Amino acid sequence: KNDVVFPESEEETRTNVLDYRYNFGTNIVDTNFFPYSTWTRIVKDITSYNRDLLNHGHPQGDLCLREAITKYLHEFRGMVCSPDQIVIGAGVEYLIGLIVQILGKSVTVGFENPGYYKSYNIISNNDVKIDLIGLDENGMKVDLLERSEANVAYITPSHQFPTGVIMPIGRRIQLLNWANGSDDRYIIEDDYDSEFRFNGRPIPALEGLDLNDKVIYLSTFSKSIAPSIRIAYTVLPRRLLSVYKKNFSFYSSTVSRFEQHCLYKFIQDGHF
């Protein structure tokens, strides 16, 4: 049965009660822990001397931030990529739409069921066919994926939403083997809150295991800093990067250069 088994949207479940002691909503952060003084100082420094930021920057995002993200991904997510592969965008929603356009609307996406309703709706709104793929205690079932028409798998392996399942190494290798079975197959790895673990170090990204350029990595600073920052990024496989550069590199960056440089300094100075 190919029915959607998604939780209600955050918008549908909000109430007007403001006096919760604990709020388990997935679309907010505890603003009491935001480093206001540090961020304010960085903003003041950036805006006081760098007049060039008033002009257009690189369409993929400014190089300094892409270099900082590359270093972070290598040290904390076990990934080997270059700044040239990174595209910065104003939120995961924008980047999912861009990825779908790069892949082409003839693809069929295998989507986790249950899964994240917003990503499902964005893909669906782009007129892309979706096959819902069931889960077990290890994440997306590869045998069901094999029997589907999907040639792209959308997964949240570091912390499956909403079940919380962490995909083990064996299942990750199975997924990569599936992707390697055809030239047109890819995996979209949504690593939306990989920084957070109840114990131990974060598990390396699936992309770090990929030897054949089959994983499209996607992550955001909305969970780790603040939702209103609106800075997310994707790491494109080389073949898809050439498609992006040919067909989409004329798009201007959707993120303010001031915020890009503030985040770069925040990472570079060790505050992140």
Secondary structure, 3 states (H helix, E strand, C coil): CCCCCCCCCHHHHCCCCCCCCCCCCCCCCCHHHCCHHHHHHHHHHHHHHCHHHHCCCCCCCCHHHHHHHHHHHHHHHCCCCCHHHEEEECCHHHHHHHHHHHHCCCCEEEEEECCCHHHHHHHHHCCCEEEEEEEECCEECHHHHHHCCCCEEEECCCCCCCCCCCCCHHHHHHHHHHHCCCCCCEEEEECCCCCCCCCCCCCCCHHHHCCCCCEEEEEECCCCCCHHHCCEEEECCHHHHHHHHHHCCCCCCCCCHHHHHHHHHHHHCCCC
